[in-house]
């Protein structure tokens, strides 16, 4: 009898839960479609970022021989008494493109970079991950967040790894924070 009572209870419960309890106001037709609200703000932001990315210069070259390029830049830095600033990232990265554009189009920052650094864009992309080069400077088994910066002295010795998130402000970069970063790691 217990089993029959339990089965009856479960059966009636299932029927009860299966009933449509939505009350449709008089004069309206019930819509049984699954509604998924589109987050228009998020879609607009993605569209604007895509448009912005398309307009920005693409400084990363997946076909470049990064190891040879960096060795050449170290020799140039030694000759000119500068440090090497390597911006790691790729043309796929909106923050990488924003930083490059910010520095190149802000006269005071561009002057500071040109005076004190040899600037290189180290590509990381599906076409070329440059694992051998990256392994000289960072632990490639750890997740990296792009862009990040590798500062080398004129002899090619690593003096700083800098994440870019501390330089950000809103949807761009802080002039004061970037200026401070560039001043801090310029050759002494």
Protein Blocks (a to p, Z undefined) as FASTA:
>chain_A
ZZmmmmmmmmmmmmmmmpcfbdcdehiacdfbdcddddfklmmmmmmmmmmmmmpccfbc
fkbcfklmmmmmmmmmmmnopacdddeddfklmklmmmmmmmmmmmklmmmmmmmpccdd
ddddfklgolmmmmmmmcfkbccdddddddddfkopafbdcdfklmgghjbdcfklmmmm
mmmmmcZZ
